[in-house]
Amino acid sequence: MSLPIKKNDHGLQFSVTIQPRASRNEIVGVHNDTLKIKLTAPPVEGAANKACLQLLGKVLGVAPSKLSIVNGASSRSKVIQVEGLDEARFREQLRPHLS
């Protein structure tokens, strides 16, 4: 299953669903057109949001400062913006983490 991506002037946007307080940080796969991510961080004081951006930065090979949450900062469902990455590179970097 493919993850829908929206392109804009600043880069790419995609949806994620976060499962906080998991046993490890990992990308689980694509479910219902959203990237499912498990995080060890709790959903308090932005800890899960920060962990989410750090994990995505590592996976995508970009600095966490190039990632931002544009919608859903206080929700499990979020929209993430990534700057400086084209769609082909995005999908290439993500592919090994999708089973």
Stockholm file with secondary structure:
# STOCKHOLM 1.0

chainA/1-99         MSLPIKKNDHGLQFSVTIQPRASRNEIVGVHNDTLKIKLTAPPVEGAANKACLQLLGKVLGVAPSKLSIVNGASSRSKVIQVEGLDEARFREQLRPHLS
#=GR chainA/1-99 SS CCCCCEEETTEEEEEEEEECSCSSCEEEEEETTEEEEECSSCSSTTHHHHHHHHHHHHHHTSCGGGEEEEECTTSSEEEEEECSCCHHHHHHHHGGGCC
#=GC SS_cons        CCCCCEEETTEEEEEEEEECSCSSCEEEEEETTEEEEECSSCSSTTHHHHHHHHHHHHHHTSCGGGEEEEECTTSSEEEEEECSCCHHHHHHHHGGGCC
//
